[in-house]
Amino acid sequence: MTAPEEPKKRKRSRRVRILGWTAIAVVAVLVASGLGLFIAVRAQLSSITHIKRIDSAHSPPKYTNAINILLLGSDTRKGHNAAIGGRIGCNCSDTIMIAHISPGHKRVIVVSIPRDTVVPTYACSPWNGLPGQQADLYAYERINATLAYGGPECVRETVEQQTGIFIDYVIELNFTGFENVINDIGGVNVCVPFAIDNPVTGTEGSGLDLPAGEQHINGKVALQFWRTRYNIADGSDIERIARDQYLMAQIVKGVLHSGLLSSPTELYQVIGDVSQATTTDASNIELLHIALSLRGISEQNVQFITAPWASYPYDPNEVEFAQPQADSLFWAIAHDTTLPPAVSGKKHKGTHGQRSGQASPGASASPSASASPSPSASPSQAPVSIVILDGSSGADLTSSASGALAGRGFAIAGTGYAPAQNHVATVIEYGAATDRPAAESLLRQFTVVKLKRVRTLAAGTIDVVLGSSFTGLAPPRPTPQSSINSLDTNYGGINAAIRCRNSAFYGIYDTPPPGPGNTCAC
């Protein structure tokens, strides 16, 4: 009875073995293919210029597991892009953005920092043949110049100390890389309300020549669009940022609609095209993880805003962060919370960028319109003389503390050493009772700190004695906060779902003229 059944068992066993080996072969092919793709992608990524984080002693705390990426556009003039934006480059970072990716990767906020923002000179190490720079309380520089002094890490150091936002990664992309990305996603759609002719003349112009209406542009034209500044709107860098944000919104749409983030082969192509144009401190795996983690994000959840700014009172071609609005915004980003509402202010006219400019949405007029600095603890306090003193036996941090306080709007009269070098906590010393409000304003900038009245101090004088516990200023405290949806009205913000942005071509505060010239209806 059992003998006839044995061939069936052997037949089934043979079939099982055949299916088993077939499955193993399929898996082997898939693994080999995946391994081949991994090796190919790894070869592409090996062309990226990787750098190390070298200045981290003064980095702010990391409050959440959000990812903050400092995006830099290098203003070099190499190769076939030499004439775009004028033939003279400075190796500066004319594009500076903080891309904040919230936990869960469902929301991205991109904060543009104007290139002409005046900031204190922070110390940064030499890098790749660049000299670096020493901290200097009394020396101010445009933030875009820091790239030329110490490379991407110098920009990171400055941004971190100015904003209080921990930067996880820095990515620098040059003109060629930007152009290649646009071509890889098949170009982008833009709409311009009137014909644009921006010829290259000496150091000005991008070469952009576009008719009015909706256009589909490739990488070179997109780069010209990105660099266009003169003879559009008021010719300022602030207005150019508004157009660049609009173009970035179109790029986001192009990336999401192309399926790039879900296609290993297309992602592989882009990686290859941008690898030689990219400098970053992120590892290969980290770069891939960031890109792939954004596959499910929606256009509405990608927001673009500009850091609140006001005209710099000592040079109409420069700007400074408008306070307290900028610190409130940076605090919200650092803590991944809702953004604060803008504080209404009057429109401020200036000549930033050799054209008339305006204060950013929500920014009041310039904090100081006087011809000389007004040393005050805050705009609401009477002028005082603030001196930073080293009161510890450790490293002298008076320069970094002074620079950080200056970045928050405090005017510092000088630095020095305290009579005693045994302080642990920082001490804010004041003399007259009328100086107490100003002293309390300073008190809020520190963590381990005491307030002390020293009657021998002259009225109008405040000493900040740094103790050994001092490692950096306390995070800026936010103003009352509003919903994230207020981004479209606060700080000139837009999201990536926007189809056109006429105001970026006429001026942020101007009404587009009626009639056929306005061919982009939003």
VENRAFEN-V815038 format. One line per field, one symbol per residue. psi: psi as a letter, one per 20 degrees, with the letter a starting at -180 (. if undefined). burial: 1 if it has 24 or more other C-alpha atoms within 12 Angstrom, else 0. Layout:
psi->???
burial->???
This chain:
psi->hhghighgghggghgggggghggggggggggggghggggghhhghiipoprqohnjhjprqohrkrpopoppopkqnqbijhiojqiorjkrniooqooooqpikipppoopophjppqqoqpqqqpliqiaqqpohjpqqphiihhhhjahhhgggggghhhjppogqpppprggggghgghhjkrqpqppirppomqoodjrqijpnprqapqoqagghhhgghipgqjpcjjrhghhgghhhghhghgggggghijgijohghhgggghhigijppqjqrgghghggghijhjqqhhjoqprppprqppiioijrrrppqjgghgghghghjlaqqqqqpqrqpppakpkkrqrqqrpiprrphpjriqqooqhrhiqqpropppqojrjbqojhghgggghhhjjpophrraqqhpkkpgqqpoprfqhiigghhhhhhiirfnqqpppoiipqqjpppoopriipirqqqppqrqqaqhiihihpkkqrriiphrmhhihiphjqppqraihniop.
burial->000000000000000000000000000000000000000010011001110110100111100001111111111100001111111010111111111111001011111111111111111110100001101110011111111111111111111111111111111111111111111111111111110101110001111101001111111111111111111111111111111111111111111100111000001111111111111111110011011001101011111111111111101111111111111111111111111111100001111110111111111111110000011111100011111111110001111111111111111111111100001011111110001111111111111111111000001111111111111111111100100100111111111111111111111110010000010100
